[in-house]
């Protein structure tokens, strides 16, 4: 008996030890330990009595008693254990309630910290995030936000500690890896920084573009660090060019000298920038701040009407910047980050001094040679001002205009620039409208074509289309430029071609904003169908294929201009793009006017051209060809002329196909129906081919259309 009691006592004490340990773990600073303890406690609470039997103290019963059976009594130790577990369960519920309350407080402190961060008050932000963590120690966003604030203050090691804590809360926290990579980069731990960014890619492969940029920054900083070490070694060894560079910068740092003093020193310094060592020493010896913060030099740049001396200073500085930025991306970064540079470089492009404009353009062209340089321009320069400045080069008749448009093209290909363009279009639109209002007679034609092509590419995006087509001034400017190009079709052929591409995209908006504008554009394009230029013909037809459906008046105008005959010629000549536009025009015309159907029948004997299109792999072309063919079946005897052809099996195959464009099945089914209605012999053939079942299945497209 005593042995049983001793055994029960030991089990009870063990139980108490385990529960005490769980309570200690619940109060741990480590979120992972706390979470594990809570799970273990819940597991113990959920165990049925039978599973806990071995852990309970035994209670013995004297089976020889004659008394009536009574409910089994638990000993005091067992009762104490159950009471303790009940207390623990109550405590868990209270803790859950406190956690919810603390979550609300922590969220409020996080928002307060975010507001301070946005204001640039990083110390206050850190205090708010820290108070939030006192309320909720496993809130990862507070750790990552505080890490970001520490990075802003240059306290990179504390940032790393916070990132570690965030990862203990969530091992897949990409934000923690991002800030950790940034902190390691600042501490020149390049390998560790790369590992952090690679980890982001492992967690979320969709962030490949961002990770690529991060890794590129690591490469650039590591390369710059190596350059600086080598440059310092050259300086320490007494290399003549290195020492001279340092001495020249010290001389130029003298304030309040005459402008020519600085111009002369800068010219000599520029001659020294022959290789990477000297360019790096320029950077490490505060060259950028010495030049950009010099009050005399700043006054020379800010003066609108520059005299000869001020012009000399400006040109010497621009040439120096080109020299120090040559094949040195870290120098390029520091240049663009110089105070006021975001507005200064665009302003220099519009200087009244041609030489300054030319040197400024040369500097920007140098920056755009690399993706990193292009991103620097997009991220730090005033892009609207830059766009206005580059467009102003259209006035130049020489290669500068083409160089400026080439620079704009390079920027326009960058995804970041495209995002900026879409968000800034209301402010950009007046600049683009100004381009359209230019007189091609006094504008660099090839550069103007480049600019129009850029506008055309941007207008391919739906949001840009809506804003451009909604602008009455922009639409009117398009018409005005078309009219100017008509005055000398041969000379301005390329301008008209680029402009038609832009107008085609504007006409994708449905419905078109202005029927009057659509009519005027259509009239000009109908006139262009008399051109002998294949490119102009194709794009004019493309515009018409998008404007005709907006108004029956435009269709009537097109029919009077002989559009059916011209489109049949297009189809006979071949060419996928031209054929797609032509058959759509015919489909629109024959859908609305009987005379158009009759003319198609007259010009396309036995509809051979249209039937040939049904074999195309272009589903849009096939769908419109089937629609046009079905429309033509309403002309008397048109169906009979096809009795000797394989039109029924061809249309039947299309009606039962699994084409992605449902218009193919729908239009083929409708054409078959019209064919059989017009000529009963086709109906008999259709039954022989079990075509009725296929047509019944096609009805689902009719019902859903």
Secondary structure, 3 states (H helix, E strand, C coil): CHHHHHHHHHHHHHHHHHHHHHHHHHCCCCHHHHHHHHHHHHHHHHCCHHHHHHHCCCCCCCCCCCCCCCCCCCCHHHHHHHHHHHHHHHHHHHHHHHHHHHHHHHHHHHHHHHHHHHHCCHHHHHHHHHHHHHHCCCCHHHHHHHHHHHHHCCCHHHHHHHHHHHHHHCCCCHHHHHHHHHHHHHCCCHHHHHHHHHHHHHHCHHHHHHHHHHHHHHHHHHHHHHHHHHHHHHHHCCCHHHHHHHHHHHHHCCCCCCHHHHHHHHHHHHHHCCCHHHHHHHHHCCHHHHHHCCHHHHHHHHCCCCCHHHHHHHHHHHHHHHHHHCCCHHHHHHHHCCCCHHHHHHHHHCCCCHHHHHHHHHHHHHHCCCHHHHHHHHHHCCHHHHHHHHHHHHHCCCHHHHHHHHHHHHHHCCHHHHHHHHHHHHHHHHHHHHHHCCCHHHCCHHHHHHHHHHHHHHCCCHHHHHHHHHCHHHHHHHHHHHHHHHCCCCCCHHHHHHHHHHHHHHCCCCCCCCHHHHHHHHHHHHHHCCCCCHHHHHHHHHHHHHHHHHCHHHHHHHHHCCHHHHHHHHHHHCCHHHHHHHHHHHHHHHHHCHHHHHHHHHHCHHHHHHHHHCCCCCHHHHHHHHHHHHHHCCCCCCCHHHCCCCHHHHHHHHHCCCCCCHHHHHHHHHHHHHHHHHCHHHHHHHHHCCHHHHHHHHHHHHHHC
